[in-house]
Amino acid sequence: MKKNKVNNLNSDNYNLFAILALVFTFIFYPVGLILGFIALSQIKKSKEKGKWIALIPIWVGLFLVAFILYIFIRVFIIGMWSF
């Protein structure tokens, strides 16, 4: 009977890496992005809660990477003032 309670506790808890990913997204987004991917893989294996909490840092991180690449290309390759 204890075994069932332990399994139920694991499925009712939120994934720690998902919560950390959300926090680190606003502090240092690359860490949040990596932790988000780690959390998703753990959630798939353990059936914990927190999938949406892990997806938010992934989407925000990917958006920021795309935005920084756009700025880099715009400034250094195309030139900022060539319209």
Secondary structure, DSSP 8 states (H G I E B T S, - for coil): -HHHHHHHHHHHSB-HHHHHHHHHHHH-HHHHHHHHHHHHHHHHHH--B-HHHHHHHHHHHHHHHHHHHHHHIIIIIIITT--
